Amino acid sequence: MTWRSSLAPLGSAGFRAYWVGRTVSLLGNTLAPVAVAFAVLQLGGDASDLGLVLAARGVPMALFLLFGGVISDRYPRDQVLVIACVVSGLVQAVAAFLVIGGSASIAILALVEAVHGGVSAFTLPAMAGVVPLVVAKESWQQANALTSAGRTGAVMLGPALGGLIVATAGAGWGLAVDAGTFLVAAAAFVRLRLPRGVESSASSMVDELRAGWHEFSSRTWLWVVVLAFSALNAIFAGAWMTLGPVVAEDSIGPAGWGFTLAALAAGTLIPTLLLLRVSWVHPLRVGMAGALLLAAPIAALSLTPRLSVLVVAAMIGGIGFGLFGITWETVMQEHIPTEMLSRVFSYDMLGSVVAIPAGQVAAGFATGAFELRPVIVTSAVLYVVIAAAALATPAVWRLRRLV
């Protein structure tokens, strides 16, 4: 495949609009936690207040995610995205106004995060179902690779931009910029003009949820990987996201940890470039092999932590994350009917939404009962065992591309 053909998705006006909207909204989502965190601290909140505010997003997201999948399959996904982004933008704008004006409270910020969580329950399934509607089937993998590149850029730029804005103008203006990103995303999604969802013969939301569950549960490769990644996400969130900063504080320091996280994000760019040009007959073999690589940064934490070792391990993990993410999205798009895609993705996402905070809490309890290093070593071993078991499952190992 030539570079020109690998960039074919960019020839679609719909994909360009989707790419801009998704990337800009993700930029806002990665910028926001920095602004929210410092807004809470400026209001006199402590670490527990900050934890409650940031956790307020997860509960409504989990509650409404399956419902969001049904709505995104039933109605035009561009309209779902536009409405969701406008709501997020307006709510964040009100929060910014209150913070800048000195009228905000921690309760208000928690409410804002809860609204964002509820809105995300609609935007995530809707976004998952757009690519098959705007890109030719033979270019879906390339479209997912380009989307991954945008995601990587947003993840790397967002926190840095948030920190810069908060440092120079204040947390309120960080929230204001975040509000602006959602409105820009809404303007981009307006240009999608997607077809209306396929009318379902189901008589209720419950029936449509059942139809989505049937599509999900009838494919062994699908539920095996989703179950595996629910556990893997819990392990990674606990060992890397929660215990990583604890290890870093006494070794490489905050700056070194930030550099390590940047290396992980940068690593995802390598499979992005590769998958623009190369495809495999058995994509989940490659994807789950990539998932195994995410054990590398966890294992590195269990060694005597040195910056050079952690950076290399994090980049290896980033390569694995990119390989799995792109191949997984492509496999889902190829094997799941487009009219069911948002519902099936919502079942997939629900596992991660629940598993990540559970893993973070479990890691905290584990280190209270055991020493830090054995907990991280055990996490790395469990990660490898679970990922390898999923890879060895016949339905996963044998799944073929349809294009």
C-alpha positions in Angstrom: 0.0 0.0 0.0 1.3 3.4 -1.0 1.3 6.4 1.4 -1.2 8.1 -0.8 -3.7 5.2 -0.5 -3.0 4.8 3.2 -4.2 8.4 3.6 -7.3 7.8 1.6 -9.7 8.4 4.5 -8.7 12.1 4.6 -10.3 12.4 1.2 -13.7 12.0 2.9 -15.2 15.3 4.1 -17.2 13.3 6.7 -14.0 11.7 8.1 -12.2 15.0 8.2 -15.1 16.5 10.2 -15.1 13.5 12.5 -11.4 13.5 13.0 -11.4 17.2 13.9 -14.4 16.9 16.2 -13.1 13.8 18.0 -9.5 15.2 18.4 -10.6 18.6 19.6 -13.1 17.1 22.1 -10.5 14.8 23.4 -8.1 17.7 23.8 -10.7 19.3 26.0 -11.2 16.1 28.0 -7.4 15.8 28.7 -7.1 19.5 29.5 -10.1 19.6 31.9 -8.7 17.4 34.8 -5.8 19.8 35.2 -8.1 22.9 35.4 -10.7 21.1 37.6 -8.0 19.9 40.0 -6.5 23.4 40.5 -10.0 24.9 40.7 -10.8 22.5 43.6 -7.5 23.3 45.4 -8.1 27.1 44.9 -11.5 26.7 46.6 -9.7 25.2 49.6 -10.4 21.6 48.9 -8.0 18.8 49.9 -7.0 15.5 48.2 -10.3 13.8 49.3 -12.3 16.6 47.8 -10.4 16.3 44.6 -10.9 12.6 44.5 -14.6 13.0 44.9 -14.9 15.6 42.2 -12.9 13.6 39.7 -14.7 10.4 40.6 -18.1 12.1 40.1 -17.7 11.5 36.3 -17.6 7.7 36.5 -20.9 6.9 38.2 -23.3 8.5 35.6 -21.1 7.3 32.8 -21.5 3.7 34.0 -25.2 4.2 34.6 -26.0 5.7 31.2 -23.5 4.0 28.9 -25.7 1.2 27.6 -28.6 3.6 27.2 -26.2 5.8 25.2 -25.4 2.9 22.9 -29.1 2.4 22.1 -29.7 6.1 21.4 -26.6 6.2 19.2 -27.9 3.3 17.1 -31.5 4.6 17.0 -30.8 8.2 16.0 -28.3 9.9 13.7 -24.9 9.7 15.4 -23.9 13.2 14.3 -26.9 14.7 16.0 -26.1 12.8 19.2 -22.6 14.1 19.1 -23.6 17.7 18.4 -26.1 17.8 21.2 -23.7 16.1 23.6 -20.8 18.5 22.8 -23.1 21.6 23.1 -24.3 20.4 26.5 -20.7 19.8 27.7 -19.6 23.2 26.3 -22.4 25.1 28.0 -22.0 23.4 31.3 -18.3 23.9 31.3 -18.8 27.6 30.4 -21.1 28.1 33.4 -18.5 26.5 35.6 -15.7 28.7 34.2 -17.9 31.8 34.8 -18.5 30.8 38.4 -14.8 30.0 39.1 -13.6 33.2 37.5 -16.2 35.2 39.3 -15.4 33.6 42.7 -18.9 32.0 43.0 -18.0 28.4 42.5 -18.0 25.6 45.1 -16.7 22.1 45.2 -20.3 20.8 45.0 -20.8 22.7 41.7 -17.6 21.3 40.3 -18.6 17.8 41.3 -22.0 18.4 39.5 -20.1 19.6 36.4 -18.0 16.4 36.3 -21.2 14.3 36.8 -22.8 16.0 33.8 -19.7 15.3 31.7 -19.8 11.7 32.8 -23.4 11.4 31.7 -22.7 13.1 28.4 -19.7 10.9 27.7 -22.1 7.9 28.0 -23.6 9.1 24.7 -20.6 10.5 22.9 -18.3 7.5 23.3 -20.8 4.9 21.7 -21.8 7.5 19.0 -18.1 8.1 18.0 -17.5 4.4 17.9 -20.1 4.0 15.1 -19.0 6.8 12.8 -16.1 5.5 10.8 -18.1 2.8 8.8 -20.5 5.5 7.7 -17.9 8.0 6.3 -15.0 5.8 5.1 -14.9 2.9 2.5 -14.6 -0.5 4.1 -11.1 -1.2 2.7 -9.8 1.9 4.5 -11.2 1.4 7.9 -7.9 0.4 9.4 -6.2 3.4 8.0 -9.0 5.6 9.3 -8.6 4.1 12.8 -4.8 4.7 12.6 -5.3 8.3 11.7 -7.8 8.7 14.6 -5.3 7.1 16.9 -2.7 9.7 15.8 -5.1 12.5 16.7 -5.8 10.9 20.0 -2.1 10.6 20.8 -1.6 14.3 20.0 -4.5 15.3 22.2 -3.3 13.2 25.1 0.2 14.6 24.9 -0.9 18.3 24.4 -3.9 18.5 26.6 -2.4 18.2 30.1 0.5 20.5 29.1 -1.8 23.1 27.7 -4.1 22.9 30.7 -1.1 23.4 33.0 0.1 26.4 31.0 -3.3 28.1 31.0 -3.8 27.5 34.7 -0.3 28.8 35.5 -0.7 31.9 33.4 -4.4 32.8 33.6 -6.0 30.6 36.3 -8.1 27.5 36.6 -11.3 29.3 35.5 -9.8 30.2 32.2 -8.7 26.6 31.8 -12.3 25.6 32.1 -13.3 28.3 29.6 -10.9 27.0 27.0 -12.2 23.5 27.7 -15.7 24.8 27.0 -14.5 26.3 23.8 -13.1 22.9 22.6 -16.5 21.3 23.0 -18.2 24.0 21.0 -15.6 23.7 18.2 -16.1 19.9 18.2 -19.9 20.4 17.9 -19.3 22.7 14.9 -17.2 20.0 13.3 -19.8 17.3 14.0 -22.5 19.4 12.3 -20.7 18.7 9.0 -21.0 15.0 9.3 -24.6 14.6 8.1 -24.9 10.9 8.9 -27.9 8.8 7.9 -30.6 8.0 10.5 -30.1 4.9 12.5 -31.7 1.7 11.2 -35.3 1.5 12.5 -35.6 -1.4 14.9 -38.5 -3.8 15.2 -37.9 -3.8 18.9 -40.7 -2.1 20.9 -38.7 -0.7 23.7 -35.2 0.4 24.9 -35.0 -2.9 26.8 -35.6 -4.9 23.7 -32.9 -3.0 21.9 -30.5 -3.5 24.8 -31.3 -7.2 24.5 -30.6 -7.2 20.8 -27.2 -5.5 21.5 -26.5 -8.1 24.2 -27.2 -10.9 21.8 -24.8 -9.5 19.2 -22.2 -9.1 22.0 -22.6 -12.5 23.7 -23.0 -14.6 20.5 -19.3 -13.8 19.5 -16.9 -15.7 21.6 -13.9 -13.7 20.5 -15.6 -10.5 21.5 -16.7 -11.4 25.0 -13.4 -13.2 25.7 -11.4 -10.1 24.8 -13.7 -7.7 26.7 -13.6 -9.8 29.8 -9.9 -10.1 29.6 -9.4 -6.3 29.1 -11.7 -5.6 32.0 -9.2 -7.4 34.2 -6.2 -6.0 32.3 -7.5 -2.4 32.6 -8.1 -2.9 36.3 -4.5 -4.2 36.8 -2.9 -1.5 34.7 -4.9 1.3 36.4 -3.9 -0.1 39.8 -0.3 -0.9 39.2 0.7 1.9 36.7 -1.7 4.8 37.2 -2.1 4.5 41.0 1.2 2.9 42.2 3.4 4.4 39.5 3.4 7.9 41.0 4.1 6.4 44.4 7.2 4.7 43.1 8.2 7.7 41.1 8.0 10.0 44.1 10.9 8.2 45.8 12.9 7.6 42.7 12.7 9.5 39.4 10.5 12.3 40.8 7.5 14.1 39.3 9.4 15.4 36.2 10.7 11.9 35.5 7.3 10.5 35.8 5.9 13.0 33.4 8.6 12.2 30.9 7.8 8.5 31.3 4.1 9.1 30.6 5.0 11.1 27.6 7.1 8.2 26.3 4.1 5.9 26.7 2.0 8.3 24.6 4.7 8.7 22.0 5.0 4.9 21.7 1.5 4.7 20.3 2.6 6.7 17.2 4.8 3.8 16.0 2.0 1.4 15.4 -0.1 4.2 13.9 2.5 4.7 11.1 2.8 0.9 10.7 -0.9 0.2 10.5 -1.4 2.9 7.9 0.5 0.6 5.5 0.3 -3.0 6.9 -2.6 -5.3 7.7 -2.7 -8.9 8.9 -5.0 -11.8 8.1 -5.4 -12.6 11.8 -5.6 -9.1 13.4 -6.4 -10.1 17.0 -3.2 -12.2 17.1 -1.3 -8.9 16.6 -3.6 -6.9 18.8 -3.5 -9.3 21.8 0.3 -9.7 21.3 0.4 -5.9 21.6 -1.6 -6.1 24.8 1.1 -8.3 26.2 3.6 -5.5 25.7 1.7 -3.4 28.3 3.1 -5.6 31.0 6.6 -4.1 30.2 6.1 -0.8 32.1 4.5 -2.6 35.0 7.4 -5.0 35.2 9.9 -2.1 35.0 8.2 -0.5 38.1 9.0 -3.6 40.1 12.7 -3.3 39.3 15.0 -0.6 40.8 13.3 2.2 39.0 15.6 4.1 36.7 14.4 6.8 34.3 16.0 5.2 31.3 14.5 1.8 32.0 11.0 3.2 32.7 11.1 5.4 29.6 12.0 2.4 27.3 9.4 0.2 29.0 6.7 2.8 28.7 7.4 3.3 25.0 7.2 -0.5 24.5 3.9 -0.4 26.4 2.7 2.5 24.1 3.5 0.5 21.0 1.4 -2.4 22.4 -1.5 -0.1 23.3 -1.5 1.4 19.8 -1.4 -2.1 18.2 -4.3 -3.3 20.2 -6.5 -0.2 20.0 -6.3 0.2 16.2 -6.8 -3.5 15.4 -9.6 -3.8 17.9 -11.6 -1.0 16.5 -11.1 -2.3 13.0 -12.2 -5.9 13.9 -15.3 -4.5 15.6 -16.2 -2.5 12.6 -15.7 -5.4 10.2 -17.6 -8.0 12.3 -20.4 -6.1 13.9 -23.3 -4.8 11.9 -23.1 -1.0 11.6 -26.6 -0.5 13.0 -25.6 -2.4 16.1 -22.1 -1.0 16.5 -22.8 1.6 19.2 -24.7 -0.8 21.4 -22.0 -3.5 21.2 -19.2 -0.9 21.8 -21.2 0.3 24.9 -21.0 -3.2 26.4 -17.2 -3.2 25.6 -16.7 0.2 27.2 -18.7 -0.6 30.3 -16.2 -3.2 31.4 -13.4 -0.5 31.3 -15.5 2.2 33.0 -16.2 -0.2 36.0 -12.8 -1.9 36.0 -10.5 1.1 36.1 -11.7 2.7 39.3 -12.0 -0.8 40.8 -8.4 -1.5 40.0 -7.3 1.8 41.5 -9.1 1.1 44.7 -7.9 -2.5 44.9 -4.3 -1.3 44.4 -4.6 1.0 47.4 -6.0 -1.7 49.6 -3.3 -4.2 48.4 -0.4 -1.9 49.3 -2.0 -1.4 52.7 -1.8 -5.2 53.3 1.4 -6.0 51.5 4.6 -4.3 50.5 4.7 -2.2 47.4 7.1 -4.2 45.2 5.3 -7.6 45.6 2.0 -6.0 44.6 3.5 -4.6 41.4 5.3 -7.9 40.6 2.1 -9.8 41.1 0.3 -7.3 38.9 2.8 -7.8 36.1 2.5 -11.6 36.3 -1.3 -11.5 36.3 -1.3 -9.2 33.3 0.8 -11.5 31.2 -1.2 -14.6 32.2 -4.6 -13.0 31.4 -3.4 -11.5 28.1 -1.8 -14.7 27.0 -4.9 -16.8 27.9 -7.1 -14.5 25.8 -4.6 -14.7 22.9 -4.6 -18.5 23.1 -8.4 -18.8 23.0 -9.2 -20.4 19.6 -11.9 -17.9 18.7 -9.5 -15.1 19.2 -6.5 -16.8 17.6 -8.4 -17.8 14.5 -10.4 -14.6 13.8 -9.7 -13.4 10.3 -10.1 -10.0 8.6 -13.1 -9.7 6.3 -11.6 -7.1 4.0 
